[in-house]
Amino acid sequence: MANVTVSDNRRAYDAIMREVRRMGRATVTIGIHGDAGQHRQAEGMTVAQIGAVHEFGTAEIPERSFLRATVDGDATIAEYAEDQVREVATGKTYATKAANRIGLVAVGAVKRRIQTRIPPPLSEATRAKRTAKAAHGGGLAGMGGAQTPLIDSGQLIQSIQYRAEV
């Protein structure tokens, strides 16, 4: 039988418990935050407003949920968050680092979902408008943007960020 050494390190324990409490108060938001600025192509609308239009839809624009559907449908985000909490609880990382890692993973998942061409497909009118714009050097036609919903200029997808508050 192997010898096991147990030691009592109160300072290390207190430090871990401080980080666990910090992690318990942490918030990580993912999306297009209000300070993302004005949308270049939609006069008078912010990028966050454009994102909300696409996330929830309108009478004229179909819903293409890129935030809710990703967070609700991708279990790996919650699993990763649990792993990060466990890392904090075992003293392997700090709450700030764990919260930032969770944010990065979630933002990556949202951006990947957008790139998968969230249904429904673009209308024929939108496809024609984007093809014409691409012919004159506008949009992201070379990157599949001309026919990918939610990707035209790239401003929306580039505006998806996270904020971690610990």
N, C-alpha and C positions, 0 to 999 in steps of 0.2 A: 504494500500500500504506500502511495506517495505521501510525502510530508506536505502539509498545507500550512501556510503562514497567513495569519489574519492580523491586520494592523488597523488601528483606529486613527484616522486622519481627519480630525474635525474641520480643519480649514478647507480641505478638498470637498468634504461633504457639504459644508455651508456654501461653497462656490457653486457646486452642482445644483443645490436647492435654489439658489438665487436665479440661476439660468432657467431652471424648470418653471419658476414663478414668472419670469420674463416671457418665456415661451407661452405660458398660459394666457398672458395678456396680449400676445402678438396678434396683429391682423395683417393679412396679405390680400390686397385687392388686385384683380386682374381685369384689364379692359382698356378702354379709351378714356383716360381721365380728362376732366373738364378743361385743363390747361393745354390740351393738345393743339389748340388754335383753330383758326378758320379753315374750312375745307376749300381747297383751291378751285374746285369746279362747281361748287354749290354756293352761289352768292348768298351771304347772310346766314349761313349755317356753319356750325362748328363740326369738327370731325366727330366729336362725341355724339352730336345730334344725328349725323349721317349713320353712325354705327347703331344708334338706337332704332332708326328707321329700318335698317336691315335686320337687326336682331328680332324686332317685334312685328315688322311689316306695317303696311298702310293699305288703304283701299286700292291704291295703284301699284304698290310694290309688295311682292310676296315676302313672307317671313323666311329669313335664312339665318337661323340661330347659329352663331359662331361661338358665343360665350356660354350660354346656358347649356346647349347641347354638348359642348366639350366637357364642361365640368360635371354634368350629370351622366354623361355617357362614357367617360374615360376613367375607369377605376384605378388606373395606374397613378393618377394624380393623388388621390386619397391615400393609396398605398405608400407612395413616396413621402407624403406628408407624415404619415405614421412612422415611417422609418426615420425621418428627421427628428421627430419628437423623441423617439427611442434613443437616438444618438445624443440628444441633449441630456436626457435622463441618465444616461450612463457616463456622462462627462466626456464624450468623444468630440463634441462640437459645442459651439455657443449658439444661443437663441437667435442672434442677429444673422449669423451665417446660415443657420437652418431655414429661417424665414426667407432669406434671399434665394436660397436654393429652390425652395418650394415655388416661389414666384417665377423663377427662370424656367422651371419644368412646366408650369402651367401655361406660361406665355408661349413656349415652344409648341405645346399641344394645340393651343388655339390657332396658331399660325399654320400648323400642319393641316388642321381641319379646313381652314379656308382654302388652302391649296388643293384640296381634294374635290373641288367644285361642288359646293353645297347645293343640293337641289332646291327649287326647280331650276332647270336650265334658263339661260337668258332668253328673253323674248326675241323674236326675229327683228323687231325694230331696234332693240338695244344692240344686237349683234351687228346689224348693218351700220349703226352709228359708230360703234367701236372700230369696225373694219375701215370705215372711211377716215376716222381719226388716225388710225395706225398708218394708213397710206400716206398721211402727211407728217409722219414722224411723232405723233402723239400717243400717249398711253404706253402700255407694256406689251405690245403685240408680240414681240420677239420672245417674251417669257411666258406666253400662254395667256396673258392678261386680256387679250381681245375677246376671248370666249369664256373666261373664268368668272363666275359671279363673285362679287366683292373685291375683285382685283381689276382695277383699270389703271389708275395713275400710280398705285402702290401706297398712297398716303394713308389709307385706312389700315392696312396690314402693318405698316411701319409704325403706326400710332399705338398699337397694342403693347402695353407696358404693364409692369407690376409695381406696386408700392408695398414695401414691408415696413410696418411700424412695430417696434419692439420696445 
